[in-house]
């Protein structure tokens, strides 16, 4: 009979096996393991994790946003093993922690590859919202919810949707996500696809989405185009709301596409005939038209001649007489006016208009009513360093130059006789309609003393023109120590006879010999009409008469004395006067 040998482990061997078994089990703590649902009791699920022990997990951990809540006996699930055995001899396990561990691994990989992840917005917190990323909880800042601020987020809650991970910190358990980034990327792809199917010159329908001061944004089916206010109509549109309203469907033409920025410029007026076509034939130079003032600026007023055609009345072409006046004081917006075409530029699309040209030219009217030589009356409007400005009929001004104020006095001295507001008379000297100037003269109301004919020294009749050497009669106006202030008889011309020119003999060169009102004969020794200077001398006359007497009455053999000769000459002169 054969003997059988049986191995019986020693106490030491059993202890080693037990330690090895427990060591392997201990290594499973802190990891995700698979288990089987063996029972469902009220609100917990009993799960066998295969270590001759079971654990309990609340049913709510198997539920959550976007997840089915039905769990059945026999289902295999993954759980997180926190501890193999607690005081009750059960394993401590968690479905939430298992899902979180799985999610972090997937999320880190998606973040590294810049891939989108799916999540569900399930709660609102300060500054934003919380998002369930299949177990991991992320923060969604309010600014990252949508491209534009939205008031009601309710439609976005509890709905699975893609997100982009912006930041991750596993140690702190922080994840920040963005929905806006996903939308922008999707929108960019959509815009690129739409733009690729559009062409410049294409006519398309769109809906007015937004209106601003400078135009309207039109939705072309996923991408917006700008319809600038100047491209809405050929006529002036002050604000897009005059023509458009939000939600309105419009036909537009694509003017320009920028494929880099996806900017699209649109136009409505381009679908209509260009009113500037053949503009020169419609609005010939000097032709007159009726229009409506549409806009007033500092430099003029715009007048609509027809829808889409406007011309500018420059401020200089608004009034004949109102200079340096704001256009708004001459015309008003919406006022109907008659204008004359001055210039047409079809290339620059400009028409220059004149308002004053449709009215009577006050300079022409004045010239017809007051020809050169006419006398006029007006108020002194202004005094300047070069003359007086006089207000005249027809709301025009005339100027009296300093040189035309007085015949005998310098203009600087004569102008002191006048002040603003004085009513004066003047003579029209010239009317320059092109330069819009009227020249007046006040001194011309009287005769030029230098052109008058003096009384003859002998008989008192008018003699020839004033000239050097002529003998004239003067009336003493004033006796001064240095001579006599006199007026040439028969003229308005005054002059001064110096003391040395009062007599031939030095003893008789005494001003006191003469009396005011006394008339004396003298000889003109200087006459300059241009410089308006005249000098007379009694002495020169006496010397001339002496020479003449000697030549006439004296001879070498007559025996007459100088006194006899002069006496005879004096008697002859007195006889002429009588």
C-alpha positions as CSV (number, residue, x, y, z in Angstrom):
1,X,0.0,0.0,0.0
2,X,1.5,3.1,-1.1
3,X,1.8,5.9,1.3
4,X,0.4,9.4,0.5
5,X,2.1,12.6,1.6
6,X,-0.1,15.7,2.3
7,X,1.3,19.3,2.4
8,X,0.0,21.3,5.2
9,X,1.0,25.0,5.1
10,X,2.6,26.3,8.2
11,X,1.3,29.3,10.1
12,X,4.0,31.4,8.6
13,X,3.1,30.4,5.0
14,X,-0.6,31.2,5.6
15,X,0.3,34.6,7.0
16,X,2.4,35.3,3.9
17,X,-0.5,34.3,1.5
18,X,-2.9,36.4,3.5
19,X,-0.6,39.4,3.3
20,X,-0.2,38.9,-0.4
21,X,-3.9,38.8,-1.0
22,X,-4.6,41.8,1.1
23,X,-1.7,43.7,-0.5
24,X,-3.2,43.2,-3.9
25,X,-6.6,44.3,-2.7
26,X,-5.2,47.4,-1.1
27,X,-3.7,48.4,-4.4
28,X,-7.2,48.6,-5.9
29,X,-8.2,51.3,-3.5
30,X,-8.3,54.7,-5.2
31,X,-9.0,53.2,-8.6
32,X,-12.0,52.7,-10.9
33,X,-13.2,49.0,-10.9
34,X,-16.1,47.2,-12.4
35,X,-18.9,45.7,-10.4
36,X,-22.3,44.1,-10.9
37,X,-25.7,45.3,-9.5
38,X,-26.9,42.5,-7.4
39,X,-29.9,44.3,-5.7
40,X,-31.7,47.5,-5.6
41,X,-33.1,48.6,-2.2
42,X,-35.1,51.7,-2.0
43,X,-32.7,54.5,-3.0
44,X,-29.5,52.5,-3.1
45,X,-27.9,49.9,-5.4
46,X,-26.0,47.0,-4.0
47,X,-23.0,46.3,-6.1
48,X,-20.6,43.2,-6.0
49,X,-17.1,44.4,-6.9
50,X,-15.7,40.8,-6.9
51,X,-13.6,41.0,-3.7
52,X,-16.0,38.8,-1.7
53,X,-17.6,42.1,-0.5
54,X,-20.3,44.4,-1.7
55,X,-20.8,48.1,-1.6
56,X,-23.8,50.4,-1.7
57,X,-24.2,53.4,-4.0
58,X,-27.1,55.9,-3.9
59,X,-29.3,55.7,-6.9
60,X,-29.0,59.5,-7.5
61,X,-25.4,59.0,-8.5
62,X,-26.6,57.0,-11.5
63,X,-28.9,59.9,-12.4
64,X,-28.1,63.4,-13.5
65,X,-28.5,65.9,-16.4
66,X,-28.8,64.1,-19.7
67,X,-28.5,60.6,-18.2
68,X,-31.1,57.9,-17.9
69,X,-32.0,57.0,-14.3
70,X,-33.1,53.4,-14.8
71,X,-30.8,50.8,-13.3
72,X,-31.5,47.1,-13.2
73,X,-30.1,44.1,-11.3
74,X,-27.4,42.5,-13.4
75,X,-26.1,45.7,-14.9
76,X,-22.4,46.1,-15.0
77,X,-21.2,49.4,-13.8
78,X,-17.9,51.2,-13.0
79,X,-17.4,52.5,-9.6
80,X,-14.6,54.2,-7.7
81,X,-13.2,52.1,-4.8
82,X,-12.4,54.3,-1.9
83,X,-11.9,51.6,0.8
84,X,-12.3,47.8,0.6
85,X,-14.0,47.4,4.0
86,X,-15.6,49.8,6.4
87,X,-17.0,49.1,9.9
88,X,-19.9,47.2,8.5
89,X,-17.7,45.0,6.4
90,X,-18.8,46.7,3.2
91,X,-16.8,48.3,0.4
92,X,-16.9,52.1,0.2
93,X,-17.6,52.8,-3.5
94,X,-18.8,55.8,-5.6
95,X,-20.3,56.1,-9.0
96,X,-19.8,59.9,-9.1
97,X,-16.1,59.7,-8.4
98,X,-15.7,57.0,-11.0
99,X,-17.4,59.1,-13.6
100,X,-15.3,62.1,-12.6
101,X,-12.1,60.2,-12.9
102,X,-13.0,58.9,-16.3
103,X,-14.1,62.5,-17.4
104,X,-10.8,64.1,-16.3
105,X,-8.8,61.7,-18.4
106,X,-10.9,62.4,-21.4
107,X,-11.1,66.1,-20.8
108,X,-7.3,66.5,-20.4
109,X,-6.9,64.7,-23.7
110,X,-9.5,66.9,-25.4
111,X,-7.9,70.1,-23.9
112,X,-4.5,69.0,-25.1
113,X,-5.8,68.4,-28.6
114,X,-8.0,71.5,-28.5
115,X,-11.1,69.4,-29.2
116,X,-14.6,70.3,-28.2
117,X,-16.4,68.5,-25.4
118,X,-20.1,67.9,-24.7
119,X,-21.7,69.2,-21.6
120,X,-24.9,70.3,-20.0
121,X,-25.6,73.6,-18.3
122,X,-27.4,72.6,-15.1
123,X,-27.1,75.5,-12.6
124,X,-26.6,79.2,-12.3
125,X,-23.9,80.6,-10.0
126,X,-22.3,84.0,-9.3
127,X,-20.7,85.3,-12.5
128,X,-21.9,82.4,-14.7
129,X,-23.1,78.8,-14.8
130,X,-22.0,75.3,-13.9
131,X,-21.7,72.7,-16.7
132,X,-21.7,68.9,-16.2
133,X,-19.0,67.4,-18.5
134,X,-20.1,63.8,-18.0
135,X,-19.2,63.8,-14.3
136,X,-16.7,66.7,-14.1
137,X,-18.2,70.0,-13.2
138,X,-16.9,73.1,-15.1
139,X,-17.5,76.8,-14.8
140,X,-19.1,78.7,-17.7
141,X,-18.5,82.5,-17.3
142,X,-21.5,84.6,-18.4
143,X,-19.4,86.4,-21.0
144,X,-18.7,83.0,-22.7
145,X,-22.3,81.9,-23.0
146,X,-23.0,83.5,-26.4
147,X,-21.6,85.9,-29.0
148,X,-24.0,88.6,-27.9
149,X,-25.4,89.1,-24.4
150,X,-28.6,87.1,-23.9
151,X,-31.3,87.9,-21.4
152,X,-32.9,84.4,-21.0
153,X,-30.6,81.4,-20.6
154,X,-33.4,79.0,-19.7
155,X,-33.6,77.5,-23.3
156,X,-29.9,76.6,-23.0
157,X,-30.3,74.7,-19.6
158,X,-30.3,70.9,-19.5
159,X,-29.5,70.6,-23.1
160,X,-26.4,68.7,-24.3
161,X,-24.2,71.0,-26.4
162,X,-20.6,71.5,-27.3
163,X,-18.1,73.5,-25.3
164,X,-14.4,74.5,-25.6
165,X,-12.2,74.1,-22.6
166,X,-10.3,77.3,-21.9
167,X,-8.4,76.3,-18.7
168,X,-7.9,73.2,-16.6
169,X,-6.3,72.6,-13.1
170,X,-6.7,69.1,-11.9
171,X,-5.0,69.7,-8.6
172,X,-7.6,72.4,-7.7
173,X,-10.3,70.6,-9.7
174,X,-11.0,73.7,-11.8
175,X,-12.3,73.7,-15.4
176,X,-13.4,76.8,-17.3
177,X,-15.3,76.3,-20.6
178,X,-16.7,78.5,-23.3
179,X,-19.8,78.1,-25.5
180,X,-19.1,81.4,-27.3
181,X,-15.8,80.2,-28.8
182,X,-17.7,77.2,-30.3
183,X,-20.4,79.5,-31.8
184,X,-17.8,81.9,-33.2
185,X,-15.9,79.1,-34.8
186,X,-19.1,77.6,-36.2
187,X,-20.2,81.1,-37.4
188,X,-16.9,81.7,-39.1
189,X,-17.2,78.5,-40.9
190,X,-20.8,79.3,-41.9
191,X,-19.8,82.8,-43.0
192,X,-17.0,81.5,-45.0
193,X,-19.3,79.0,-46.8
194,X,-21.9,81.7,-47.4
195,X,-19.4,84.3,-48.6
196,X,-17.9,81.7,-51.0
197,X,-21.3,81.4,-52.7
198,X,-21.8,85.2,-53.1
199,X,-20.5,87.4,-55.9
200,X,-20.1,91.1,-56.4
201,X,-22.9,92.4,-58.6
202,X,-25.3,89.7,-57.4
203,X,-28.8,90.7,-56.5
204,X,-30.2,89.1,-53.3
205,X,-33.0,89.4,-50.8
206,X,-32.3,90.0,-47.2
207,X,-34.0,91.2,-44.0
208,X,-33.1,94.4,-42.2
209,X,-31.6,93.3,-38.9
210,X,-30.4,96.5,-37.4
211,X,-30.4,100.2,-38.1
212,X,-27.7,102.8,-37.2
213,X,-27.1,106.4,-38.0
214,X,-24.8,105.5,-40.9
215,X,-26.8,102.6,-42.4
216,X,-28.6,99.3,-41.9
217,X,-27.3,95.8,-41.4
218,X,-29.1,93.3,-43.7
219,X,-29.2,89.5,-42.8
220,X,-28.4,87.6,-46.0
221,X,-29.1,84.2,-44.5
222,X,-26.4,83.7,-41.9
223,X,-24.2,86.6,-42.7
224,X,-24.8,90.4,-42.4
225,X,-24.1,93.0,-45.0
226,X,-23.9,96.7,-44.5
227,X,-26.3,98.9,-46.5
228,X,-24.7,102.4,-46.1
229,X,-27.1,105.4,-45.9
230,X,-25.6,106.8,-49.1
231,X,-26.5,103.6,-51.0
232,X,-30.1,103.4,-49.9
233,X,-31.4,105.8,-52.6
234,X,-30.1,108.3,-55.1
235,X,-31.8,111.1,-53.3
236,X,-30.5,112.4,-49.9
237,X,-31.5,110.2,-47.0
238,X,-30.7,111.9,-43.7
239,X,-31.4,108.8,-41.6
240,X,-32.0,105.1,-42.7
241,X,-35.3,105.0,-40.8
242,X,-36.8,107.4,-43.4
243,X,-36.8,104.4,-45.8
244,X,-36.2,101.2,-43.8
245,X,-37.6,99.5,-40.7
246,X,-36.3,96.5,-38.7
247,X,-37.7,93.2,-40.1
248,X,-38.3,94.6,-43.5
249,X,-37.4,92.4,-46.5
250,X,-35.3,94.3,-49.1
251,X,-33.7,93.6,-52.5
252,X,-30.1,94.6,-52.5
253,X,-27.1,94.4,-54.8
254,X,-23.7,93.2,-53.6
255,X,-21.3,96.1,-54.2
256,X,-18.2,94.7,-52.6
257,X,-17.0,91.5,-50.8
258,X,-13.9,91.4,-48.6
259,X,-13.2,87.7,-48.4
260,X,-10.6,88.2,-45.6
261,X,-12.8,90.0,-43.2
262,X,-16.1,88.6,-44.6
263,X,-17.4,92.2,-44.9
264,X,-20.1,92.8,-47.5
265,X,-21.2,96.2,-48.8
266,X,-24.7,96.4,-50.2
267,X,-26.7,98.9,-52.2
268,X,-30.3,99.5,-53.0
269,X,-30.0,102.5,-55.3
270,X,-27.8,100.5,-57.6
271,X,-31.0,98.6,-58.7
272,X,-32.5,101.8,-60.0
273,X,-31.6,104.0,-63.0
274,X,-28.8,106.5,-62.3
275,X,-30.4,110.0,-62.4
276,X,-27.0,111.5,-63.2
277,X,-26.9,109.8,-66.6
278,X,-27.0,112.6,-69.2
279,X,-27.1,115.2,-66.5
280,X,-25.5,117.9,-68.6
281,X,-28.3,117.8,-71.2
282,X,-31.0,117.9,-68.4
283,X,-29.5,120.8,-66.6
284,X,-27.7,123.2,-69.1
285,X,-25.6,126.1,-67.9
286,X,-27.6,129.3,-67.0
287,X,-30.9,127.4,-67.2
288,X,-33.3,128.1,-64.2
289,X,-35.1,125.5,-62.2
290,X,-37.4,125.1,-59.2
291,X,-36.1,123.1,-56.2
292,X,-36.4,122.3,-52.5
293,X,-33.8,123.1,-49.9
294,X,-32.8,119.8,-48.3
295,X,-29.8,120.7,-46.1
296,X,-28.1,123.8,-44.9
297,X,-24.4,124.0,-44.0
298,X,-21.9,126.8,-43.0
299,X,-20.8,127.0,-46.6
300,X,-24.1,126.9,-48.4
301,X,-27.4,125.1,-49.0
302,X,-28.3,121.9,-50.9
303,X,-31.3,122.0,-53.2
304,X,-33.0,118.9,-54.6
305,X,-33.9,119.4,-58.3
306,X,-35.3,115.9,-58.6
307,X,-35.1,112.7,-56.6
308,X,-31.4,111.8,-56.5
309,X,-30.2,115.1,-58.0
310,X,-29.0,117.8,-55.6
311,X,-27.1,121.0,-56.3
312,X,-25.1,123.3,-54.0
313,X,-25.8,127.0,-53.7
314,X,-22.5,128.3,-52.3
315,X,-22.9,131.0,-49.7
316,X,-21.3,133.5,-52.1
317,X,-24.0,132.8,-54.7
318,X,-27.0,133.3,-52.3
319,X,-27.3,137.1,-52.1
320,X,-26.1,140.1,-53.9
321,X,-25.8,142.2,-50.8
322,X,-25.7,140.0,-47.7
323,X,-22.1,139.1,-47.3
324,X,-20.6,137.0,-44.5
325,X,-24.1,135.8,-43.4
326,X,-24.9,132.2,-42.5
327,X,-27.0,130.5,-45.2
328,X,-29.6,129.7,-42.6
329,X,-30.5,133.4,-42.4
330,X,-31.2,133.5,-46.1
331,X,-33.1,130.2,-46.8
332,X,-34.7,127.5,-44.6
333,X,-34.9,123.8,-44.9
334,X,-37.8,122.6,-47.1
335,X,-38.2,126.0,-48.6
336,X,-39.0,126.1,-52.4
337,X,-36.6,128.3,-54.3
338,X,-35.7,129.2,-57.9
339,X,-32.1,128.6,-58.9
340,X,-29.8,129.0,-61.9
341,X,-27.3,126.4,-63.0
342,X,-23.8,127.7,-62.8
343,X,-21.7,124.6,-63.4
344,X,-22.2,120.8,-63.9
345,X,-19.6,118.2,-63.2
346,X,-20.9,114.7,-64.2
347,X,-17.7,113.0,-63.0
348,X,-17.8,114.4,-59.5
349,X,-21.6,114.4,-59.5
350,X,-21.8,118.0,-58.6
351,X,-24.0,120.8,-59.7
352,X,-23.3,124.4,-58.7
353,X,-26.3,126.6,-58.4
354,X,-26.9,130.3,-57.9
355,X,-29.8,131.9,-56.0
356,X,-28.9,135.6,-56.5
357,X,-28.7,135.1,-60.2
358,X,-32.5,134.7,-60.3
359,X,-32.9,138.1,-58.6
360,X,-32.4,141.6,-60.0
361,X,-28.7,142.6,-59.8
362,X,-28.9,145.7,-57.4
363,X,-25.7,147.1,-59.0
364,X,-27.3,147.1,-62.5
365,X,-30.5,148.5,-61.0
366,X,-28.6,151.3,-59.3
367,X,-26.6,152.1,-62.4
368,X,-29.8,152.4,-64.4
369,X,-31.4,154.7,-61.8
370,X,-28.3,156.7,-60.9
371,X,-26.0,157.1,-63.9
372,X,-22.5,158.6,-63.4
373,X,-22.9,162.2,-62.5
374,X,-26.1,161.7,-60.5
375,X,-26.5,163.1,-57.0
376,X,-27.5,160.6,-54.3
377,X,-28.2,160.7,-50.6
378,X,-27.4,158.1,-48.0
379,X,-26.4,157.3,-44.4
380,X,-22.8,157.0,-43.3
381,X,-22.5,153.2,-42.6
382,X,-18.9,153.1,-41.7
383,X,-15.7,155.1,-41.5
384,X,-12.4,153.5,-42.5
385,X,-8.8,154.6,-42.9
386,X,-9.4,155.0,-46.6
387,X,-12.9,156.7,-46.7
388,X,-16.6,156.6,-46.0
389,X,-19.1,153.9,-46.8
390,X,-22.6,155.3,-47.7
391,X,-25.8,153.2,-47.7
392,X,-27.7,153.7,-50.9
393,X,-31.0,152.6,-52.6
394,X,-31.3,148.9,-53.3
395,X,-29.4,147.9,-50.1
396,X,-26.0,148.6,-51.8
397,X,-23.1,150.7,-50.4
398,X,-21.0,153.3,-52.1
399,X,-17.6,154.5,-51.0
400,X,-16.2,158.1,-50.8
401,X,-12.5,157.9,-51.0
402,X,-10.5,160.2,-48.8
403,X,-9.3,162.1,-51.9
404,X,-12.9,162.8,-52.8
405,X,-14.0,164.4,-49.6
406,X,-12.7,168.0,-50.0
407,X,-10.9,170.1,-52.6
408,X,-8.8,172.1,-50.2
409,X,-8.1,169.9,-47.2
410,X,-6.3,166.5,-46.9
411,X,-8.7,163.6,-46.7
412,X,-7.4,162.6,-43.3
413,X,-8.5,166.0,-42.0
414,X,-11.8,166.3,-43.9
415,X,-13.1,162.8,-42.8
416,X,-13.2,164.1,-39.2
417,X,-16.2,166.2,-40.2
418,X,-18.3,163.0,-40.6
419,X,-19.6,160.4,-38.1
420,X,-21.5,157.2,-38.5
421,X,-25.2,157.8,-39.0
422,X,-24.8,161.1,-40.7
423,X,-27.0,161.7,-43.8
424,X,-24.8,163.0,-46.6
425,X,-25.1,163.9,-50.3
426,X,-22.6,162.8,-52.9
427,X,-22.1,162.5,-56.6
428,X,-21.8,159.1,-58.5
429,X,-18.4,158.9,-60.0
430,X,-18.3,155.3,-61.2
431,X,-20.3,152.0,-61.0
432,X,-18.3,148.7,-61.5
433,X,-21.0,146.0,-61.7
434,X,-18.5,143.2,-62.1
435,X,-16.6,144.1,-58.9
436,X,-19.8,145.3,-57.3
437,X,-18.4,148.7,-56.4
438,X,-19.9,152.2,-56.5
439,X,-17.5,155.2,-56.2
440,X,-18.9,158.4,-54.8
441,X,-17.5,161.9,-54.3
442,X,-18.6,164.6,-51.9
443,X,-16.2,167.4,-53.1
444,X,-17.5,166.9,-56.6
445,X,-20.8,168.5,-55.5
446,X,-18.8,171.8,-55.7
447,X,-16.5,173.2,-58.4
448,X,-12.8,172.5,-58.3
449,X,-11.2,175.8,-57.3
450,X,-8.2,174.9,-59.5
451,X,-10.5,174.8,-62.5
452,X,-12.4,178.0,-61.8
453,X,-11.7,181.2,-63.7
454,X,-10.6,184.1,-61.4
455,X,-11.8,187.7,-61.8
456,X,-9.6,189.9,-64.0
457,X,-7.4,192.1,-61.9
458,X,-8.2,195.0,-64.1
459,X,-11.9,194.9,-64.9
460,X,-13.4,192.3,-62.5
461,X,-14.6,190.1,-65.4
462,X,-13.7,186.4,-65.6
463,X,-10.3,186.0,-67.2
464,X,-8.4,182.9,-68.5
465,X,-7.5,179.8,-66.6
466,X,-5.4,180.0,-63.5
467,X,-1.7,179.7,-64.5
468,X,1.7,180.8,-63.5
469,X,2.3,184.5,-64.3
470,X,-1.4,185.4,-64.3
471,X,-2.4,188.6,-62.5
472,X,-5.3,188.0,-60.1
473,X,-7.3,190.0,-57.5
474,X,-7.3,188.7,-53.9
475,X,-9.5,189.5,-50.9
476,X,-7.8,189.6,-47.5
477,X,-9.4,187.1,-45.2
478,X,-7.0,187.3,-42.3
479,X,-4.0,189.5,-41.3
480,X,-1.2,187.5,-39.6
481,X,2.3,188.4,-38.5
482,X,3.8,186.3,-41.2
483,X,1.6,187.5,-44.0
484,X,-1.9,187.5,-45.4
485,X,-4.5,184.7,-45.7
486,X,-6.3,185.6,-49.0
487,X,-9.0,184.2,-51.3
488,X,-8.7,184.6,-55.1
489,X,-11.7,186.6,-56.2
490,X,-14.1,184.7,-58.4
491,X,-12.9,181.3,-57.0
492,X,-13.1,179.2,-53.8
493,X,-9.4,179.0,-53.7
494,X,-7.5,180.3,-50.7
495,X,-3.8,180.9,-50.4
496,X,-1.2,182.6,-48.2
497,X,1.0,185.6,-49.2
498,X,4.1,185.5,-47.2
499,X,5.4,188.8,-45.5
500,X,8.4,189.0,-47.9
501,X,5.9,188.9,-50.9
502,X,3.8,191.8,-49.7
503,X,5.8,194.6,-51.4
504,X,8.9,195.3,-53.4
505,X,10.2,197.7,-50.9
506,X,11.3,196.2,-47.6
507,X,9.7,199.0,-45.6
508,X,6.3,198.2,-47.1
509,X,6.4,194.5,-46.3
510,X,4.2,195.0,-43.2
511,X,1.0,192.9,-42.9
512,X,-0.7,195.6,-40.8
513,X,-0.8,197.9,-43.9
514,X,-3.7,195.7,-45.1
515,X,-7.2,195.3,-43.7
516,X,-9.6,192.3,-43.7
517,X,-11.9,192.7,-46.8
518,X,-9.4,194.7,-48.7
519,X,-8.7,193.7,-52.3
520,X,-5.2,193.6,-53.6
521,X,-3.7,192.6,-56.9
522,X,-1.0,189.9,-57.1
523,X,0.8,187.7,-59.5
524,X,0.7,183.9,-59.5
525,X,4.2,182.7,-59.0
526,X,3.5,178.9,-58.6
527,X,0.6,176.8,-60.0
528,X,0.6,173.0,-59.7
529,X,-2.8,171.6,-60.5
530,X,-1.7,168.0,-59.8
531,X,-0.2,168.8,-56.4
532,X,-2.9,171.4,-55.8
533,X,-0.5,174.1,-54.8
534,X,-0.7,177.8,-55.7
535,X,1.5,180.8,-54.6
536,X,0.8,184.5,-55.3
537,X,3.0,187.5,-54.7
538,X,2.3,191.3,-54.6
539,X,6.0,191.9,-54.8
540,X,6.2,189.9,-58.0
541,X,3.4,191.9,-59.6
542,X,5.1,195.2,-58.6
543,X,8.5,194.1,-60.0
544,X,6.8,192.9,-63.3
545,X,5.0,196.2,-63.6
546,X,8.1,198.2,-63.0
547,X,9.9,196.3,-65.8
548,X,7.0,196.8,-68.1
549,X,6.8,200.6,-67.3
550,X,10.5,201.1,-67.9
551,X,10.1,199.2,-71.2
552,X,7.1,201.3,-72.2
553,X,7.7,204.8,-70.8
554,X,11.4,205.1,-70.1
555,X,14.2,205.7,-72.6
556,X,17.8,206.8,-72.4
557,X,17.2,210.4,-73.7
558,X,13.7,211.1,-72.3
559,X,15.1,212.7,-69.0
560,X,12.1,211.2,-67.0
561,X,12.9,209.9,-63.5
562,X,11.9,206.4,-62.3
563,X,9.2,208.0,-60.2
564,X,7.7,209.7,-63.2
565,X,7.7,206.4,-65.1
566,X,6.1,204.5,-62.3
567,X,3.5,207.2,-61.8
568,X,2.6,207.1,-65.5
569,X,2.2,203.3,-65.3
570,X,0.1,203.5,-62.2
571,X,-2.2,206.1,-63.8
572,X,-2.6,203.9,-66.8
573,X,-3.6,200.9,-64.6
574,X,-6.0,203.0,-62.6
575,X,-7.6,204.1,-65.9
576,X,-8.1,200.5,-67.0
577,X,-10.0,199.8,-63.7
578,X,-12.2,202.8,-64.2
